[in-house]
């Protein structure tokens, strides 16, 4: 188990989550000015809603690390370990957001974004590992440039709204559910390259 935690960079993921939590708590109402193309004016997106992108990237890269070919035949349920790591990493900020709802203004919204970004990244990593970082970032940029603005609660631009409504949770919850499934059954694009590399660089066959 200790080796698995090391291979999947769990310590780095925990550090990234802690640093993101600190940014969310300190940022408060700090806004990042972004031109909104759909309305033709300058909009402001809370920094606390953008910060989870970094933690999500570190978490998913850690989950996707390691040789998939070896983990596929491992005795221990490594797929369940990956899903458990993701679930715990997303549940902890959600619980903190609930407990500190009156203190940290964007705590719940940041926890929602972490879950949504992580789900999108896990699904993307099943296709290509480098897409795990690009897809959530591209989604966030599209929401900032084309979304309806903070507080609208639109289902698709959930990443830039602090609305607590159910509509803003529909897409991230669905993405996380699909992402957890992908983490249990990773594709070749997500973490298969190391396994292939091990086969190519492996020890020569023993003499017969």
Secondary structure, 3 states (H helix, E strand, C coil): CHHHHHHCCHHHHHHHHHHHHHHHHHHCCCEEEEEECCCCEEEEEEHHHHCHHHHHHHHHHHHHCCCHHHHHCCCCCHHHHHHHHHHHHHHHHHHHHHHCCCCCCCHHHHHHHHHHHHHHHHHHHCCCCCHHHHHHHHHHHHHHHHCCCCCCCCCCCHHHCCCCCCHHHHHHHHHHHHHHHHHHCCCHHHHHHHHHHHHHHCCCCCCC
